[in-house]
């Protein structure tokens, strides 16, 4: 018997794979799905009242609830997958955790929040696995070497502050800012960064531009009470840090002169955005 749900969160059993002996762990799974999936109700019907957010990985079962997730047919994936370690549990490099089993799948999770350790998603033919890997050595955008300027002069009257030895840019008030960063975006280009906000404004976003005029067709909104710009990643829920990987090249391509940051709050001028650990991956041509 199958039923369609827009999202689901529940306790499941995950196996630690690899050369060591198999160990059972409890996982709390939330899949914010772009579309409904057919779930095996017989296996999980007693768990459906446990809907919550995130994945929590613990060394020992916490609630005593167990059950596997089996997707009937194709699973359509999207949205945010949060990962938290609980009870002091620390996985080892090389560990793998099975999360979802399926017959087939399409799409991928747009955001995976895994500040420590580094979990890598592995979309296999019949199962979704989180693998623990060494964090990659990455050269982040260093704001301490860049000049932060006003973007869209008629809008910008907020402030910008460089933090974390240049790894972060904090915008406050009604702030529209840009940094000169010549970039050629090709179909494979990915923009990756961390975002957080402690105060919601009207528009919080990031994008690329060639001049000083606002470009909603080149700006990705992340947060805010108004709708403006590209909406595919307007999923942030305060507070906390969310990691984004945006395949910019699937939305537009070409040469750009500026990386732009928006914290629009005309009404109250009290909004905040923090953009951190920014990388722009452009494959060698």
NUGU-391936 format. One record per residue (C-alpha): residue in three letters; x, y, z negated. Coordinates in nm, 4 decimals. Example, Ala and Ser with C-alpha at 12.3 -4.5 7.8 and 13.67 -1.06 7.14 Angstrom:
! residues 2
+---------+----------+----------+----------+
! residuo !       px !       py !       pz !
+---------+----------+----------+----------+
!     ALA !   1.2300 !  -0.4500 !  -0.7800 !
!     SER !   1.3670 !  -0.1060 !  -0.7140 !
+---------+----------+----------+----------+
! end
This chain:
! residues 285
+---------+----------+----------+----------+
! residuo !       px !       py !       pz !
+---------+----------+----------+----------+
!     UNK !   0.0000 !   0.0000 !   0.0000 !
!     UNK !   0.1438 !   0.3386 !   0.0993 !
!     UNK !   0.0515 !   0.6963 !   0.0259 !
!     UNK !   0.2020 !   1.0252 !   0.1495 !
!     UNK !   0.3514 !   1.2800 !  -0.0910 !
!     UNK !   0.5039 !   1.6206 !  -0.0144 !
!     UNK !   0.7671 !   1.5712 !  -0.2850 !
!     UNK !   0.8443 !   1.3295 !  -0.5611 !
!     UNK !   1.0590 !   1.3170 !  -0.8740 !
!     UNK !   1.1065 !   1.0052 !  -1.0827 !
!     UNK !   1.3481 !   0.7824 !  -1.2697 !
!     UNK !   1.5122 !   0.5183 !  -1.0561 !
!     UNK !   1.7945 !   0.2690 !  -1.0876 !
!     UNK !   2.1140 !   0.3465 !  -0.8973 !
!     UNK !   2.4099 !   0.1144 !  -0.8638 !
!     UNK !   2.7699 !   0.2173 !  -0.8990 !
!     UNK !   2.9348 !   0.0610 !  -0.5949 !
!     UNK !   3.2944 !  -0.0134 !  -0.5058 !
!     UNK !   3.5655 !  -0.2476 !  -0.6240 !
!     UNK !   3.4526 !  -0.2311 !  -0.9881 !
!     UNK !   3.1634 !  -0.4365 !  -1.1175 !
!     UNK !   2.8162 !  -0.3016 !  -1.0452 !
!     UNK !   2.6823 !  -0.0820 !  -1.3239 !
!     UNK !   2.3222 !   0.0363 !  -1.3604 !
!     UNK !   2.2642 !   0.4069 !  -1.4148 !
!     UNK !   1.9498 !   0.6106 !  -1.4556 !
!     UNK !   1.8877 !   0.8800 !  -1.1999 !
!     UNK !   1.6199 !   1.1442 !  -1.1967 !
!     UNK !   1.5477 !   1.2169 !  -0.8324 !
!     UNK !   1.3781 !   1.5112 !  -0.6721 !
!     UNK !   1.3490 !   1.5211 !  -0.2956 !
!     UNK !   1.1953 !   1.8461 !  -0.1780 !
!     UNK !   1.0915 !   1.7179 !   0.1584 !
!     UNK !   1.0232 !   1.9093 !   0.4757 !
!     UNK !   0.7363 !   1.6685 !   0.5414 !
!     UNK !   0.5613 !   1.3926 !   0.3530 !
!     UNK !   0.7076 !   1.0463 !   0.3259 !
!     UNK !   0.5385 !   0.7118 !   0.2833 !
!     UNK !   0.6354 !   0.5680 !  -0.0534 !
!     UNK !   0.5848 !   0.2213 !  -0.1940 !
!     UNK !   0.3143 !   0.3045 !  -0.4485 !
!     UNK !   0.3260 !  -0.0426 !  -0.6055 !
!     UNK !   0.6870 !   0.0192 !  -0.7050 !
!     UNK !   0.6477 !   0.3718 !  -0.8422 !
!     UNK !   0.2827 !   0.4315 !  -0.9327 !
!     UNK !   0.3587 !   0.4295 !  -1.3077 !
!     UNK !   0.6231 !   0.7000 !  -1.2586 !
!     UNK !   0.4359 !   0.9606 !  -1.0581 !
!     UNK !   0.3456 !   1.1664 !  -1.3647 !
!     UNK !   0.7193 !   1.2240 !  -1.4240 !
!     UNK !   0.7624 !   1.4779 !  -1.1438 !
!     UNK !   1.0450 !   1.7188 !  -1.2213 !
!     UNK !   1.3421 !   1.8879 !  -1.0540 !
!     UNK !   1.6939 !   1.7664 !  -0.9898 !
!     UNK !   1.9052 !   1.4549 !  -1.0110 !
!     UNK !   2.0414 !   1.3727 !  -1.3547 !
!     UNK !   2.3121 !   1.1069 !  -1.3763 !
!     UNK !   2.3688 !   0.9487 !  -1.7152 !
!     UNK !   2.5884 !   0.6697 !  -1.8477 !
!     UNK !   2.2942 !   0.4923 !  -2.0120 !
!     UNK !   1.9198 !   0.4956 !  -1.9374 !
!     UNK !   1.7501 !   0.7768 !  -2.1271 !
!     UNK !   1.3777 !   0.7023 !  -2.1093 !
!     UNK !   1.3643 !   0.3301 !  -2.0418 !
!     UNK !   1.1733 !   0.3918 !  -1.7172 !
!     UNK !   1.2981 !   0.2030 !  -1.4156 !
!     UNK !   1.1836 !   0.1633 !  -1.0565 !
!     UNK !   1.3271 !   0.1723 !  -0.7090 !
!     UNK !   1.2318 !   0.4177 !  -0.4351 !
!     UNK !   1.1511 !   0.2536 !  -0.1049 !
!     UNK !   1.0476 !   0.4693 !   0.1880 !
!     UNK !   0.8084 !   0.3031 !   0.4281 !
!     UNK !   0.8880 !   0.4053 !   0.7854 !
!     UNK !   1.0819 !   0.7239 !   0.8530 !
!     UNK !   1.1860 !   0.9607 !   0.5717 !
!     UNK !   1.1952 !   1.3278 !   0.6750 !
!     UNK !   1.4519 !   1.5055 !   0.4577 !
!     UNK !   1.5029 !   1.8725 !   0.3771 !
!     UNK !   1.5084 !   2.1273 !   0.0966 !
!     UNK !   1.7237 !   2.1234 !  -0.2167 !
!     UNK !   1.8833 !   1.8355 !  -0.4051 !
!     UNK !   2.0138 !   1.9305 !  -0.7528 !
!     UNK !   2.2632 !   1.7103 !  -0.9356 !
!     UNK !   2.3317 !   1.7345 !  -1.3100 !
!     UNK !   2.5424 !   1.5114 !  -1.5333 !
!     UNK !   2.3880 !   1.4388 !  -1.8736 !
!     UNK !   2.5035 !   1.2791 !  -2.1954 !
!     UNK !   2.8666 !   1.3631 !  -2.1252 !
!     UNK !   2.8812 !   1.1167 !  -1.8350 !
!     UNK !   3.1666 !   1.1699 !  -1.5874 !
!     UNK !   3.1762 !   0.9568 !  -1.2710 !
!     UNK !   3.5058 !   0.8458 !  -1.1230 !
!     UNK !   3.6450 !   0.9481 !  -0.7862 !
!     UNK !   3.5297 !   0.6822 !  -0.5430 !
!     UNK !   3.2025 !   0.6058 !  -0.7222 !
!     UNK !   2.8901 !   0.5862 !  -0.5057 !
!     UNK !   2.5273 !   0.6124 !  -0.6171 !
!     UNK !   2.2347 !   0.4798 !  -0.4145 !
!     UNK !   1.9399 !   0.7194 !  -0.4330 !
!     UNK !   1.6849 !   0.6399 !  -0.1601 !
!     UNK !   1.6271 !   0.3357 !   0.0592 !
!     UNK !   1.4460 !   0.3731 !   0.3913 !
!     UNK !   1.3692 !   0.2030 !   0.7173 !
!     UNK !   1.4871 !   0.5115 !   0.9090 !
!     UNK !   1.5307 !   0.8840 !   0.8458 !
!     UNK !   1.5537 !   1.2256 !   1.0110 !
!     UNK !   1.6877 !   1.5589 !   0.8894 !
!     UNK !   1.9111 !   1.6226 !   0.5887 !
!     UNK !   1.8990 !   1.8043 !   0.2568 !
!     UNK !   1.9653 !   2.1715 !   0.3263 !
!     UNK !   2.1243 !   2.2465 !  -0.0111 !
!     UNK !   2.3045 !   2.0188 !  -0.2514 !
!     UNK !   2.3879 !   2.1711 !  -0.5900 !
!     UNK !   2.6851 !   1.9829 !  -0.7355 !
!     UNK !   2.9215 !   2.2226 !  -0.9074 !
!     UNK !   3.1247 !   1.9407 !  -1.0659 !
!     UNK !   3.2267 !   1.6858 !  -0.9657 !
!     UNK !   3.2138 !   1.6931 !  -0.5862 !
!     UNK !   2.9325 !   1.4744 !  -0.4491 !
!     UNK !   2.9278 !   1.4033 !  -0.0764 !
!     UNK !   2.5999 !   1.2938 !   0.0849 !
!     UNK !   2.6193 !   0.9804 !   0.2983 !
!     UNK !   2.3142 !   0.9227 !   0.5195 !
!     UNK !   2.3445 !   0.5545 !   0.6045 !
!     UNK !   2.1123 !   0.3587 !   0.8292 !
!     UNK !   1.9113 !   0.2167 !   0.5391 !
!     UNK !   2.0092 !   0.4145 !   0.2277 !
!     UNK !   2.1018 !   0.7640 !   0.1053 !
!     UNK !   2.4201 !   0.7533 !  -0.1058 !
!     UNK !   2.5954 !   1.0167 !  -0.3171 !
!     UNK !   2.9705 !   0.9545 !  -0.3130 !
!     UNK !   3.2100 !   1.1163 !  -0.5615 !
!     UNK !   3.5170 !   1.2627 !  -0.3900 !
!     UNK !   3.8057 !   1.4896 !  -0.4747 !
!     UNK !   3.6957 !   1.8517 !  -0.4265 !
!     UNK !   3.8409 !   1.9759 !  -0.0994 !
!     UNK !   4.1016 !   2.2510 !  -0.1044 !
!     UNK !   3.9244 !   2.5432 !   0.0600 !
!     UNK !   4.0362 !   2.8943 !   0.1482 !
!     UNK !   3.7423 !   3.1090 !   0.0407 !
!     UNK !   3.6704 !   3.4563 !   0.1716 !
!     UNK !   3.8748 !   3.6935 !  -0.0481 !
!     UNK !   3.6777 !   4.0141 !  -0.1059 !
!     UNK !   3.9764 !   4.1726 !  -0.2797 !
!     UNK !   4.1458 !   4.1986 !   0.0606 !
!     UNK !   3.8385 !   4.3443 !   0.2348 !
!     UNK !   3.6666 !   4.6826 !   0.2339 !
!     UNK !   3.3026 !   4.6620 !   0.1249 !
!     UNK !   3.1057 !   4.9271 !   0.3151 !
!     UNK !   2.7475 !   5.0449 !   0.3406 !
!     UNK !   2.5298 !   4.8593 !   0.5885 !
!     UNK !   2.2216 !   5.0313 !   0.7274 !
!     UNK !   2.2998 !   5.3715 !   0.5719 !
!     UNK !   1.9337 !   5.4658 !   0.5300 !
!     UNK !   1.8799 !   5.1638 !   0.3049 !
!     UNK !   2.1936 !   5.1361 !   0.0940 !
!     UNK !   2.2100 !   5.3157 !  -0.2392 !
!     UNK !   2.3180 !   5.0214 !  -0.4560 !
!     UNK !   2.6558 !   4.9094 !  -0.5855 !
!     UNK !   2.9014 !   4.6305 !  -0.5034 !
!     UNK !   3.1523 !   4.4700 !  -0.7402 !
!     UNK !   3.4254 !   4.2190 !  -0.6530 !
!     UNK !   3.4576 !   3.9391 !  -0.9111 !
!     UNK !   3.6429 !   3.6117 !  -0.9729 !
!     UNK !   3.9740 !   3.7293 !  -0.8242 !
!     UNK !   3.8039 !   3.8090 !  -0.4952 !
!     UNK !   3.5910 !   3.4941 !  -0.4637 !
!     UNK !   3.2607 !   3.6660 !  -0.5471 !
!     UNK !   3.0689 !   3.9772 !  -0.4447 !
!     UNK !   2.8014 !   4.1082 !  -0.6825 !
!     UNK !   2.5389 !   4.3483 !  -0.5480 !
!     UNK !   2.3152 !   4.5519 !  -0.7800 !
!     UNK !   2.0183 !   4.7799 !  -0.7276 !
!     UNK !   1.9109 !   4.8477 !  -0.3704 !
!     UNK !   2.2309 !   4.7389 !  -0.1974 !
!     UNK !   2.2967 !   4.6724 !   0.1721 !
!     UNK !   2.6673 !   4.5991 !   0.2269 !
!     UNK !   2.8993 !   4.4669 !   0.4973 !
!     UNK !   3.2613 !   4.3616 !   0.5345 !
!     UNK !   3.4537 !   4.3651 !   0.8590 !
!     UNK !   3.5079 !   4.0025 !   0.9523 !
!     UNK !   3.5353 !   3.9380 !   1.3286 !
!     UNK !   3.3864 !   3.5958 !   1.4000 !
!     UNK !   3.2906 !   3.3975 !   1.7075 !
!     UNK !   2.9912 !   3.1791 !   1.6269 !
!     UNK !   2.9576 !   2.8631 !   1.8338 !
!     UNK !   2.6869 !   2.5963 !   1.8032 !
!     UNK !   2.8925 !   2.4026 !   1.5448 !
!     UNK !   2.9639 !   2.6991 !   1.3124 !
!     UNK !   2.8576 !   2.6533 !   0.9484 !
!     UNK !   2.8345 !   2.9254 !   0.6825 !
!     UNK !   2.8880 !   2.7828 !   0.3331 !
!     UNK !   2.8594 !   2.9694 !   0.0015 !
!     UNK !   2.7170 !   2.9786 !  -0.3512 !
!     UNK !   2.4365 !   3.2181 !  -0.4442 !
!     UNK !   2.2773 !   3.3262 !  -0.7690 !
!     UNK !   2.0496 !   3.6017 !  -0.8905 !
!     UNK !   1.9345 !   3.7096 !  -1.2358 !
!     UNK !   1.6860 !   3.9684 !  -1.1065 !
!     UNK !   1.4615 !   3.9273 !  -0.8022 !
!     UNK !   1.4308 !   4.2110 !  -0.5554 !
!     UNK !   1.2409 !   4.2326 !  -0.2294 !
!     UNK !   1.5017 !   4.0752 !   0.0016 !
!     UNK !   1.8217 !   3.8857 !  -0.0816 !
!     UNK !   2.0055 !   3.7720 !   0.2306 !
!     UNK !   2.3250 !   3.7118 !   0.4247 !
!     UNK !   2.4094 !   3.7203 !   0.7944 !
!     UNK !   2.6220 !   3.8539 !   1.0769 !
!     UNK !   2.6002 !   4.1716 !   1.2844 !
!     UNK !   2.7764 !   4.3729 !   1.5514 !
!     UNK !   2.6835 !   4.7221 !   1.4271 !
!     UNK !   2.5313 !   4.9089 !   1.1353 !
!     UNK !   2.1662 !   4.8557 !   1.2245 !
!     UNK !   1.9547 !   4.5980 !   1.0412 !
!     UNK !   1.9050 !   4.2706 !   1.2301 !
!     UNK !   1.6378 !   4.0417 !   1.0828 !
!     UNK !   1.6980 !   3.7893 !   1.3612 !
!     UNK !   2.0579 !   3.7446 !   1.2351 !
!     UNK !   1.9969 !   3.7552 !   0.8596 !
!     UNK !   1.9074 !   3.4539 !   0.6453 !
!     UNK !   1.6784 !   3.5415 !   0.3567 !
!     UNK !   1.7485 !   3.3389 !   0.0421 !
!     UNK !   1.5245 !   3.5020 !  -0.2182 !
!     UNK !   1.2867 !   3.7932 !  -0.2691 !
!     UNK !   0.9252 !   3.9007 !  -0.2967 !
!     UNK !   0.8995 !   4.0181 !   0.0665 !
!     UNK !   0.9368 !   3.8121 !   0.3835 !
!     UNK !   1.2089 !   3.9402 !   0.6164 !
!     UNK !   1.4669 !   3.7721 !   0.8371 !
!     UNK !   1.5202 !   3.4032 !   0.9106 !
!     UNK !   1.3142 !   3.2011 !   0.6609 !
!     UNK !   1.4624 !   2.8511 !   0.6863 !
!     UNK !   1.6713 !   2.8979 !   0.3697 !
!     UNK !   1.4422 !   3.1236 !   0.1646 !
!     UNK !   1.4215 !   2.8594 !  -0.1069 !
!     UNK !   1.6148 !   3.0039 !  -0.4015 !
!     UNK !   1.4505 !   2.9847 !  -0.7448 !
!     UNK !   1.6133 !   3.1859 !  -1.0246 !
!     UNK !   1.8153 !   3.1463 !  -1.2342 !
!     UNK !   2.1240 !   2.9406 !  -1.1568 !
!     UNK !   2.3762 !   2.8822 !  -0.8815 !
!     UNK !   2.2674 !   2.7214 !  -0.5536 !
!     UNK !   2.5110 !   2.6006 !  -0.2890 !
!     UNK !   2.4132 !   2.6674 !   0.0737 !
!     UNK !   2.5401 !   2.5183 !   0.3978 !
!     UNK !   2.3764 !   2.7069 !   0.6843 !
!     UNK !   2.4412 !   2.5844 !   1.0416 !
!     UNK !   2.4423 !   2.9372 !   1.1798 !
!     UNK !   2.5320 !   2.8209 !   1.5296 !
!     UNK !   2.1990 !   2.6430 !   1.5577 !
!     UNK !   2.0216 !   2.9791 !   1.5146 !
!     UNK !   2.2414 !   3.2123 !   1.7229 !
!     UNK !   2.5859 !   3.2294 !   1.8826 !
!     UNK !   2.8275 !   3.4932 !   2.0078 !
!     UNK !   3.0842 !   3.7398 !   1.8801 !
!     UNK !   3.0178 !   3.9373 !   1.5610 !
!     UNK !   3.2114 !   4.2074 !   1.3771 !
!     UNK !   3.0582 !   4.2047 !   1.0301 !
!     UNK !   2.9400 !   3.9720 !   0.7575 !
!     UNK !   2.6444 !   4.1439 !   0.5898 !
!     UNK !   2.4843 !   4.1106 !   0.2447 !
!     UNK !   2.1404 !   4.2318 !   0.1388 !
!     UNK !   1.9912 !   4.2967 !  -0.2032 !
!     UNK !   1.6939 !   4.5101 !  -0.1077 !
!     UNK !   1.4890 !   4.6553 !  -0.3937 !
!     UNK !   1.3404 !   4.9909 !  -0.2915 !
!     UNK !   1.0716 !   4.9801 !  -0.5594 !
!     UNK !   1.2789 !   4.9235 !  -0.8732 !
!     UNK !   1.6476 !   4.9257 !  -0.7722 !
!     UNK !   1.7105 !   4.6571 !  -1.0359 !
!     UNK !   1.7822 !   4.3493 !  -0.8222 !
!     UNK !   2.1036 !   4.1468 !  -0.8388 !
!     UNK !   2.2798 !   3.9052 !  -0.6033 !
!     UNK !   2.6099 !   3.7218 !  -0.6404 !
!     UNK !   2.7638 !   3.5617 !  -0.3305 !
!     UNK !   3.0615 !   3.3351 !  -0.4036 !
!     UNK !   3.3028 !   3.0850 !  -0.2470 !
!     UNK !   3.2206 !   3.1806 !   0.1115 !
!     UNK !   3.3657 !   2.9812 !   0.3984 !
!     UNK !   3.2922 !   3.0006 !   0.7696 !
!     UNK !   3.3809 !   2.6785 !   0.9447 !
!     UNK !   3.4550 !   2.7272 !   1.3124 !
!     UNK !   3.5834 !   2.4199 !   1.4983 !
!     UNK !   3.8954 !   2.4475 !   1.7111 !
!     UNK !   3.8036 !   2.5082 !   2.0728 !
+---------+----------+----------+----------+
! end
